[in-house]
Amino acid sequence: MKASRLAAAAMLATAITLPAALPSAASPSDRPEPPGLAKQDTLRWSTPKDFRIGTAVAGGGHHTSQPYPAPFFNDQQYREVLGSEFSSVSAENQMKWEFIHPERNRYRFAEMDAIVEFAQKHGQVVRGHTLLWHSQNPEWLEEGDFSDQELRTILKDHIMTVVGRYAGQIQQWDVANEIFDSEGNLRTEENIWIRELGPGIVADAFRWAHQADPEAKLFFNDYGVEANNAKSDAYYELIKDYLAKGVPVHGFAVQGHLSIRYGFPAGMEANLQRFDDLGLETAVTEIDVRMDLPNGAEPTAAQLEKQASYYQRALDACLGVEDCNSFTIWGFVDKYSWVPVFFEGQGAATVMWNDYTRKPAYYALQESLVKATPGGEHRWEHHPAYRH
Ligand code: XIL
C-alpha cells in the first residue's frame, strides 16, 4: 500500500463505526460482547481493495498433541470466523513436507484440498507454506540414505507435484523458509538441501516452482528479519544476486513472531521498503505478539495495549509500502495458538480470546485498515464470493 493512501485516508470519515476507545479492561467480565458476524464489522470488510488480511488455518503440527480435535474440521464457530474475517489463508502445517508427503511414495492432499476449497467458497486467496525448509521434514527424508542425484530428484518431484496440483489456486508460495541463521549465515548444517546439495539448490527450488505454476508469486520467508539487520541484509544480497541472474523470485516476507518482552523491530517499514525498491512484493506472513504470563496469569490491560500497538505498527509498516499487499496473522484465537506450546510461560499472542471476542489488538488492526481505505472505496467488489 502507498503512504499517500494513508495520509489521504486519515482525513476521511468512514462508514464503519469503531469502538470509541480501545477496550482497556483485561478481566473476562469486562470484555466486549461477542460481535455478530455482520460483514461490515470484520477485518476483511475493513480492508483496502488491493490488500489481503490473512490467517494461518489451524491444523497439524502442535495441534495433533493437543486435547481438542482438528480445529479446521471440527470447530464450526472457528470456521465461521475464518470465513468472515479473512481474505487470505495459509496452511499452518498442512503443506509442510512431514504432513503432505509422509512417505516417499505417498502424498496426503485431503486436508489441503479442503482448505483450498474452503478458500474458494469464501473468496479467499491462499498462501502456500513451504517447499524448502530445515524443519518439519519427514523421517524418511531426513534419515534416508540418498545419493545427491536422488535427493535432487526428490525435491524436484515434490515441488512439481505439490505446486503443480494447486497451480492457479495459490497466490503466493513461501518457496524457501528460514534458510539463514541470525548472523546471516546459510543454515548449511541444519538444512538438508543446502547441506547435501549446496546453496545453488535454493535457486533451483524457485525455478521448479515457477515452472510448476508460472502465475504464483514466489517468496523467501523468515523470522527476525523485520528490522534491517545481518539476517535481512543476507536476504537483500541474495535476492539482488538472484534478480541479476534471472532466478524467479518475486517476494520477501517477514514472519513477525514478536514478543512485547522486546522492543518493536526498529525501522520495519524502511526495511520492507528496500525490498520493494528491488521490485519485489513484500508481506507479513505469520504475525503474533506474545507476552509473558507466568503461572497461568491473565494478561493485564497494559500488556494488551502494548500488544495492540505492536500489531498495529507492523500493519502500518506494511500499509506504508507500495507492494506490501498481504498481512497474515498466525492464528486468530488463543486456544489454538502454537505460542504456549513452544514458548513456556508465554501466550495470549493472537487477536481473539478463546470465545472469539476481540482483543484490543483486533480493534487496532481494524482501525489501521479502515484508515488506509480512502473514501470507504471498498471492498466487496473484490470479494465476490463472500456471502453471509
Ligand atoms: C509452527 C506451527 O504453528 C505449529 O503448529 C508447528 O507445530 C510448528 O510450526 N515459523 C514458520 C511456521 O515458518 O511454519 C511455524 O509454524 C512457526 C515459525
Residues whose N, C-alpha, C, O or C-beta is under 5 A from the ligand:
A	BS01	XIL	G60 G61 H62 H63 E92 W338
